[in-house]
Amino acid sequence: MVKRLRPLLGFVLLLFSVFSFPAFADDHHILLSLPANANVANAVASIGGGVQVGAVFSSQEGLLLHLIVPAVPNCSSNSTIRFCEEITLTSLPSNPHARCWVTAPQTADASWYKTQPSFRLINLNNALPHATGRGLVVAVIDSLMDYSHPALAGHLTNGYDFVIRNQGGIILNDSSAGYLDDSSAGYLDQATITYLNDSSAGYLDDSSAGYLDSQPPAWSHATSVGSIIAAIATDAMIMPVVAFGPNGSSDTLTIAKAIIWAVDNGAQVINMSFGTEDTSKVMRKAITYALDHSVTLVASAGNNNTSLTSVPQYPAAYSGVISTAATNLQDVKASFSNYGPTIVMDAPGVNIISAAPGNLYGCMSGTSFSAPIIAGTAALVRSEGVTSV
């Protein structure tokens, strides 16, 4: 089944990336799953009609259609319809208020931050002589990355921008969004202050730092995530897949397309530092597609200090995904990190020194920055021939 789907999915994703869809704020975008031999006109009529935007995919296994409808229908009584669901918003955590903004030490190379306290805690320097991630591709499904940042130089491979391709596309109701809280990590810890002082990093003045804190929510997110992977898996290649706009918003269909595109274009590890409390069948199908191709999936657990048993976060809560919580320099749960039995791994996530656009670095906190540590570690393990990560 997977081999039959791959070329067709690639074609359909290309079609969707260049097609501009009509949309109206009061309408709803839904996905309709049907058997391959279903009468599409009858199925659409049975839910009260709608405008068919196109097929997300079509194969011998079935159809997945994108429709615009005036109201979300109840499809449970129709035996022909496998499922229907509304395309909902999801988001990156809001732009973290960095505990520091610094410039790199003048005499240091671009990877100077890989000796920071959090990376010493996980014994990174002892791991790198044994594995570097060579030959591995780690996809980062996120916002736009600063491709010119020195920390990412030599680490990037070809990616794809679903946001710029979908200008004027889907308009969704904000009430369906699963926004996450910004982490509250407190003050900059003494170990990080000492490290920055000893490295001769240059602190930005209050005015410049305040300006950076006021940037759009997703301004630095992807660059920070990518630079963490570059420091952990120094010889792996990073595949930037842009699924979130500058305001940090995306939707379940775009995320599903981004996951499938990354798999079809050679990613062996996918980092997903985002989440929503709304489960999605189409996103779950994309996760299954990746797992069927032996791709390692890592996702952040969220920053609400909430039990994931009572309030699951997706995609971290899906079976087969490495759900990642955050710890501090005392190696205990970070105050903001979600928790619970569905957590698979944890990693440092408080005051992580990572890259920011414009050749800058910031001290970031959140499970968004724990997940790429695990994704980079997965690349190290997989580069040694282990595939069941």
Long-range contacts (C-beta under 8 A, 24 or more apart in sequence): 1-59, 1-61, 2-289, 2-292, 2-293, 4-59, 4-60, 4-61, 5-57, 5-59, 5-61, 5-289, 6-264, 8-57, 8-58, 8-59, 9-57, 9-260, 9-264, 10-261, 10-264, 12-54, 12-55, 12-56, 12-57, 12-58, 13-257, 13-260, 13-261, 13-264, 15-54, 16-54, 16-56, 16-166, 16-257, 17-160, 17-162, 17-165, 17-166, 17-257, 18-165, 19-54, 20-166, 20-167, 20-168, 20-169, 21-53, 21-68, 21-168, 21-169, 21-170, 22-51, 22-68, 23-68, 23-169, 23-170, 23-171, 24-68, 24-171, 25-171, 25-173, 26-70, 27-68, 27-69, 27-70, 28-68, 28-69, 28-70, 28-71, 28-72, 28-86, 28-173, 29-53, 29-66, 29-67, 29-68, 29-86, 29-87, 29-170, 29-172, 29-251, 29-253, 30-66, 30-67, 30-68, 30-69, 30-72, 30-73, 30-84, 30-85, 30-86, 30-87, 31-56, 31-64, 31-65, 31-66, 31-67, 31-83, 31-84, 31-85, 31-87, 31-253, 31-281, 31-282, 32-63, 32-64, 32-65, 32-67, 32-75, 32-81, 32-84, 33-62, 33-63, 33-64, 33-65, 33-81, 33-82, 33-83, 33-84, 33-281, 34-62, 34-63, 34-64, 34-65, 34-80, 34-81, 34-82, 35-62, 35-63, 35-80, 35-82, 36-60, 36-61, 36-62, 36-63, 38-63, 38-80, 39-80, 40-65, 42-80, 43-78, 43-80, 43-81, 46-78, 46-80, 46-81, 47-73, 47-75, 47-78, 47-81, 47-84, 48-73, 56-253, 56-256, 56-257, 56-282, 64-282, 64-285, 66-253, 83-281, 85-280, 85-281, 85-282, 86-176, 87-170, 87-172, 87-251, 87-252, 87-253, 87-282, 88-172, 88-176, 88-177, 88-178, 88-251, 88-252, 88-276, 88-278, 88-280, 89-172, 89-173, 89-174, 89-176, 89-177, 89-178, 89-249, 89-250, 89-251, 89-276, 90-177, 90-178, 90-249, 90-250, 90-251, 90-252, 90-255, 90-274, 90-275, 90-276, 90-278, 91-177, 91-178, 91-179, 91-180, 91-217, 91-244, 91-248, 91-249, 91-250, 91-274, 91-276, 92-142, 92-143, 92-180, 92-217, 92-218, 92-221, 92-244, 92-248, 92-273, 92-274, 92-368, 93-180, 93-181, 93-182, 93-183, 93-221, 93-248, 93-273, 93-274, 93-300, 93-303, 93-366, 93-368, 94-179, 94-180, 94-181, 94-182, 94-217, 94-248, 95-182, 95-213, 95-215, 95-216, 95-217, 95-218, 95-219, 95-220, 95-221, 95-248, 96-182, 96-183, 96-220, 96-221, 96-362, 96-364, 96-365, 96-366, 96-368, 97-182, 97-213, 98-209, 98-212, 98-213, 98-220, 98-356, 98-362, 98-363, 98-364, 99-185, 99-187, 99-188, 99-192, 99-351, 99-362, 99-363, 99-365, 100-188, 100-192, 100-196, 100-203, 100-351, 100-353, 100-362, 100-363, 101-203, 101-204, 101-208, 101-209, 101-212, 101-356, 101-360, 101-361, 101-362, 102-196, 102-201, 102-202, 102-203, 102-204, 102-353, 102-360, 102-361, 102-362, 102-363, 103-201, 103-202, 103-204, 103-359, 103-360, 103-361, 104-150, 104-201, 104-202, 104-359, 104-361, 105-199, 105-200, 105-201, 105-202, 106-200, 107-200, 108-199, 110-150, 110-151, 110-153, 111-151, 111-230, 111-231, 111-234, 112-199, 113-151, 113-227, 113-231, 113-353, 113-354, 113-355, 113-361, 114-231, 114-232, 114-234, 115-195, 116-192, 116-195, 116-352, 116-353, 117-189, 117-191, 117-192, 117-195, 117-329, 118-329, 118-348, 118-350, 118-351, 118-352, 118-353, 119-231, 119-232, 119-348, 121-329, 121-331, 121-348, 122-347, 122-348, 122-373, 122-377, 124-231, 124-232, 127-377, 127-380, 128-234, 130-384, 131-380, 131-381, 131-383, 131-384, 132-233, 132-234, 132-235, 132-236, 132-380, 132-383, 133-232, 133-233, 133-234, 133-235, 133-236, 133-376, 133-379, 133-380, 133-382, 133-383, 134-235, 134-236, 134-383, 135-235, 135-236, 135-383, 136-233, 136-236, 136-237, 136-268, 136-269, 136-379, 136-382, 136-383, 137-236, 137-237, 137-238, 137-239, 137-266, 137-267, 137-268, 137-269, 138-229, 138-233, 138-236, 138-237, 138-238, 138-239, 138-267, 138-268, 138-269, 138-270, 138-271, 138-375, 138-376, 138-379, 139-238, 139-239, 139-240, 139-241, 139-262, 139-267, 139-269, 139-270, 139-271, 140-222, 140-225, 140-226, 140-229, 140-238, 140-239, 140-240, 140-241, 140-271, 140-273, 140-372, 141-241, 141-243, 141-255, 141-258, 141-259, 141-262, 141-270, 141-271, 141-272, 141-274, 142-218, 142-221, 142-222, 142-225, 142-226, 142-240, 142-241, 142-242, 142-243, 142-244, 142-271, 142-273, 142-274, 143-218, 143-219, 143-221, 143-222, 143-242, 143-244, 143-245, 143-246, 143-248, 144-218, 144-222, 144-240, 144-242, 144-246, 145-222, 145-223, 145-226, 145-240, 145-242, 146-223, 146-355, 146-356, 146-357, 146-358, 147-240, 149-223, 149-227, 149-355, 149-357, 149-359, 150-359, 151-226, 151-227, 151-230, 151-231, 151-354, 151-355, 151-361, 152-223, 152-226, 152-227, 152-230, 152-238, 152-355, 155-226, 155-229, 155-230, 155-236, 155-237, 155-238, 156-226, 156-237, 156-238, 156-239, 156-240, 157-237, 157-238, 157-239, 158-239, 158-265, 159-239, 159-240, 159-241, 159-242, 160-241, 160-242, 160-258, 160-261, 160-265, 161-242, 162-241, 162-242, 162-243, 162-254, 162-257, 162-258, 162-261, 163-242, 163-243, 163-244, 163-245, 163-250, 163-254, 164-242, 166-254, 170-251, 170-253, 170-254, 172-251, 176-278, 177-249, 177-276, 178-275, 178-276, 178-277, 178-278, 178-313, 180-274, 180-275, 180-302, 180-303, 180-304, 180-313, 181-303, 181-304, 181-336, 182-303, 182-366, 183-303, 183-326, 183-334, 183-336, 183-349, 183-365, 183-366, 183-367, 184-335, 184-336, 185-334, 185-335, 185-336, 185-350, 185-351, 185-365, 185-366, 186-335, 188-351, 188-363, 189-328, 189-329, 189-350, 189-351, 191-329, 192-329, 192-351, 192-353, 192-363, 195-353, 196-353, 201-361, 204-360, 212-356, 212-360, 212-362, 216-246, 216-247, 216-248, 217-246, 217-247, 217-248, 218-244, 218-245, 218-246, 218-247, 218-248, 219-246, 219-356, 219-357, 220-356, 220-357, 220-362, 220-364, 221-248, 221-273, 221-368, 223-354, 223-355, 223-356, 223-357, 224-352, 224-354, 224-355, 224-356, 224-362, 224-364, 224-368, 224-369, 225-271, 225-273, 225-354, 225-368, 225-369, 225-371, 225-372, 226-355, 226-372, 227-354, 227-355, 228-352, 228-354, 228-369, 228-372, 228-373, 228-376, 229-271, 229-372, 229-375, 229-376, 229-379, 231-354, 231-376, 232-372, 232-373, 232-375, 232-376, 232-377, 232-379, 232-380, 233-376, 233-377, 233-379, 233-380, 233-383, 235-383, 236-269, 236-376, 236-379, 236-383, 239-265, 239-266, 239-267, 244-274, 250-274, 252-276, 252-278, 252-280, 252-282, 252-283, 253-282, 255-283, 255-286, 255-315, 256-280, 256-282, 256-283, 256-285, 256-286, 257-286, 259-283, 259-286, 259-287, 259-289, 259-290, 260-286, 260-289, 260-290, 262-290, 262-295, 263-289, 263-290, 263-293, 263-295, 267-295, 268-294, 268-295, 268-296, 268-379, 268-382, 269-295, 269-296, 269-297, 269-298, 269-375, 269-378, 269-379, 269-382, 269-389, 270-295, 270-296, 270-297, 270-298, 270-375, 271-298, 271-299, 271-371, 271-372, 271-375, 272-297, 272-298, 272-299, 272-300, 272-315, 272-316, 272-321, 272-371, 273-299, 273-300, 273-367, 273-368, 273-369, 273-371, 273-372, 274-299, 274-300, 274-368, 275-299, 275-300, 275-301, 275-302, 275-313, 275-314, 275-315, 275-316, 276-313, 276-314, 277-311, 277-312, 277-313, 277-314, 278-314, 279-312, 279-314, 279-317, 280-314, 283-314, 283-315, 283-318, 284-318, 287-315, 287-318, 287-320, 287-321, 288-320, 291-320, 294-387, 294-388, 296-322, 296-375, 296-378, 296-382, 296-389, 297-321, 297-322, 298-322, 298-324, 298-371, 298-372, 298-374, 298-375, 298-378, 299-323, 299-324, 299-371, 300-324, 300-366, 300-367, 300-368, 300-370, 300-371, 301-325, 301-326, 301-337, 301-338, 301-339, 301-343, 301-367, 301-370, 302-337, 302-338, 302-367, 303-336, 303-337, 303-338, 303-366, 303-367, 303-368, 304-336, 304-338, 305-335, 305-336, 305-337, 305-338, 305-339, 306-338, 306-339, 307-338, 307-339, 307-340, 308-338, 308-339, 308-340, 308-341, 308-342, 308-343, 309-340, 309-341, 309-342, 312-342, 313-338, 316-342, 317-342, 322-374, 322-378, 324-367, 324-370, 324-371, 324-373, 324-374, 325-349, 325-367, 325-370, 326-350, 326-365, 326-366, 326-367, 326-369, 326-370, 327-370, 334-365, 334-367, 336-365, 336-366, 337-367, 337-370, 338-367, 345-374, 346-370, 347-371, 347-373, 347-374, 347-377, 348-373
